Amino acid sequence: MQYRSGSEIRETFLRFFETKGHRRVHSSSLVPANDPTLLFTNAGMNQFKDVFLGIERRDYSRATTSQKCVRAGGKHNDLENVGFTRRHHTFFEMLGNFSFGDYFKRDAIAFAWELVTSPEWFGIPKDKLYVTIFKGENGVPRDEEAYELWRAEGVPAERIHECGAKDNFWQMGDTGPCGPCSEIFYDMGIEAAETPGVDKPFGEDDARYVEIWNLVFMQFDRAINPKTGQGELNLLPKPSIDTGMGLERTAAVLQGKISNFETDLFTPLIRRAAELTRQGSGIRDQGSENVESVNERSSASLRIIADHARAATFLISDGVLPANEGRGYVLRKILRRGIRHGRLLGQERPFMREMVFAVRDEMAHAYPELKESAERVAKVVEAEERQFARVMEVGAKQLQATMQNRFLSGEEAFHLYETFGLPLDFMVDAARDAGIDFDLTGFEKARAEEQARARASWKGGTKQSASPVFRELPKTEFEGYRQLRVDGAEVLALIKDGAGVPSANAGDAVELVFDHTSFYADSGGQVGDIGWLYSDDHNSVVADVSGCTKPVQGVFAHRAILRQPLKIGDKVDTVVDANYRSSTRRNHTGTHLLHAALREVLGTHVKQAGSLVDPTRLRFDFSHFTSVADEELQDIEDLINKEVLNNIRVETLEDVPIDVAINEYHAMALFGEKYGERVRVVKIGDFSTELCGGTHTGATGEIGMVKLLGEGSVSSGVRRVEAVTGLGALNEFRRDYEVAQLAAQLAPNAEVAPAEALRARLAAQDEELKKLRRELDQVRMKSAAASVSNAGEQAVEVKGVKVLAQRVDGLDRGQMRTLVDNLRNKLGSGVVVLGSAQEEGKVALIAGVTKDLTGKVQAGKIVGQIAKQVGGSGGGRPDMAEAGGKDVSQLDAALKSAVNVVGELVG
């Protein structure tokens, strides 16, 4: 068995399947395209899910990939295990080969055995391998075919083991494609045994016998019987193959390592982590054995940093940004866990940003997009590191405050863990040092509940197979790029209430599929066209079309209300509303100009994170760390309109190979979009080049004008700009002109612009209001002070302590505190209690005790008892305390009770 690097293994796998007629397909994004059921891409088949379901069609039936994957949230969550086991990772690469109704078990098993055992390829000794098959369970028979095929490849019967549905039956969801699977395992040897030195057989030692490849045979379609409500399995007309081989595990096998972290995929990153966290002494470039010379805790921390740096780098590169929910929340947890382990190693300063470049250097050959994104990713990571440092400081203070109760409950500890990222061991140590109990059981219960909520929030509801009505139809020929009217479109399908029907009547709401159409369907952020269907005599309207979608890739479904009866086979003319299309085209071309201008003004880190293009406006979401200044927005607007006024031709290049579009035309590929092997490129001079299937103007001058309406935040690291074009922009300018005229009337000044004049006038009025408020506050203070000017006479003595309780409505808390200080000075020795009716029916209470009496009576206890009478609570220092309440009607009675309260407390 020859040593192979991780890069060599990846390339060998892909090249092997290319020799078997497979199309090499680049890894899809870690953010699944158009699939709400997944948090992250977690398997090689994710990007082909719609192909397996029959929703999407591709121009190849065999594919091979090296797919980047993340398992760190929702149902698939390996986060807490990473660093403490040999084979758990948040980020990993899944090598796979796929057949979409082409070959099946015979070829899949033959291909796998050849690649794994042939000296020409991986050359793994056959006596180190075991395979498993499905033994038959839950009404599904034993996979006899797979058994015989493995035997035909020369695998001894004693090395073929049978497993149940839990391990050897795969399904996409509660319904849909599914089938038995067959796995290949490698024997790492007794040195890798779960219990050192104990020789256990296959099936009894998961640490020693490692699964390296899973072959899934999709031969059934699981459906729910509408009569019985029970699940049933039907044979698929075209069974398919989905396989997954973990690159990291295979690298461990071919490099003779027990742990994935000892392979060349990780050791350079671990060494860099050691350098950055000051653990570099004794760690040289000779390999992982030197890494292991660091003590086990430090070694685990270095493994965690290396793994999490890979996950964070690829997630941010694919458009995910740290946030407090969803994907961004999982990314934040990954980053902060890595940062925490750097702190455990003594590194308090930002260091993870440097790990981004280490990941780039190791992975850019396979994923060249990292070369462009690394600088942007590093900025995001550094910002998160600095924010986490601030959060940790606040969290530590919060922990100390919480522990004043002499008990740290599991629920409170988990809140600190989730909100501030305080490590569990940090809190346990702090509790032990303080001599208080830590509720570990409660903490684990709270964590389990949160994990259950996370799984539920991303459970999504299985993506269903497309309706057979749509799946069996040929692709619709879209002719709408060149014309708004297509005559003689034949009705191929009529769908009413979700079911195919042969005909429909006037007034029915239906979906219609034609052999060709002029209607654009929803995609790429652009809404579908509206319009009409005309009869084949070209005179009467058959239906009003309210939209157009693609329920199956390439098939256009027109939502319509019929005016006349219609049946399959009829022919109609499809007519798009020209004004609707023109307005939409202007906004779509405006979106491309906006994207390019944002990158020009703000920087090339700007990436599209979402868009909406309809006839009334355009909305564009993009990655950026801070708000966009007014001056920057003006520069962006100026730049866009300069391109509009230049009336540059908008070119569309059809059927371009995607690698040519990306590498030669340098076209922007947009976040979250799924592209085929051949794409459409929209080019606006030298200013903008993007992959886009939408409709556009012929030249930028047709846009008329672009007016930005505003900018704001969508989520952490994502901003949004909205704009209008054409007549929408004209209407916006008219509204602005009306406002300017009103400003000129309110603040006439011929020497400056109306906006400046109005701004100056409003500022002057604001200063005048502040002055009047200050004067009013002074009057209130004087009035309140006058009412208690003879404090000594008004005070009541109880058990040798003078008590002054007074109502002072109209004063805020700051003024009340000042008055309490003054009154304590006047009393010399005593207690002062002030109450005030605040806005919205609230009560404010403040108690003050002179220093000489705090040993006898404390302000916090006084104000706490009085506050209960007005429906509130409070507390504070022995000499000064505050409280609030809700019942103003009880304020007078509460203040009168102050004397008795003090008397009871003095004893």
Buried (B, 14 or more C-beta within 10 A) or exposed (E): BEEBBBBBBBBBBBEBBEEBEBBEBBBBBBBBBEBEBBBBBBBBBBBBBBBBBBBBBBEBBBBBBBBBBBBBBBBBBBBEEBBEBBBBBBBBBBBBBBBBBBBBBEBBBBBBBBBBBEEEBBBBEEEBBBBBBBBBBEEBEBBEBBBEBBEEBEBEEEBBBBBEBEBBBBBBBEBBBBBBBBBBBBBBEEEBBEEEEEEBEBEEBEBBBBBBBBBBBBBBBBBEEEEEEEEEBEEBEEBBBBBBBBBBBBBBBBBEBBBBBBBBBBBBBBBBBBBBBEBBEEBEEEBBEBBBEBEEEBBBBBBBBBBBBBBBBBBBBBBBBBBEEBBBBBBBBBBBBBBBBBBBBEBEEBBBBBBBBBBBBBBBEBBEBBEEBBBBBBBBBBBBBEBBBEBBEEBBEBBEEBBEEEEBBBEBBBBBBBEBBBBBEBBBEBBEEBEBEBBBEBBEBBBEEEBEEBBEEBEBEEBEBBBEBBBBBEBBEBBBBEEBBBBEBBBBBBBBEEEBBEBBEEEBEBBBBBBBBBBBBBBBBBBBBBBBBBBBEEEEBBBBBBBBBBBBBBBBBBBBEBBBEBEBEBEBBBBBBEEBBBBBBBBBBBBBBBBBBBBBBBEEBBBBBBBBBBBEBBBBBBBBBEEBEEEBBEBBBEBBBEBBEEEBEBBBBEEBEBEBBBEEBEBBBBBBBBBEEEBBBBBBBEBBBBBBBBBBBEBBBBBBBBBBBEBEEEBBBBBBBBBBBBEBBEEBEEEEEEEBEEBBEEBEBEEEEBBEBBBEBEEEEEEEEEEEEEEEBEEBBEEBBEEBEEBEEBBBEBBEBBBBBBBBEBBEBEBBBBBBEBBBEBBEEBBBBBBBBBEEEBBBBBBBBBEEBBEBBBBBBBBBBBBBBBBBEBBBEBBBBBBBBEBBEBBEEBBEBBBEBBBBBBE
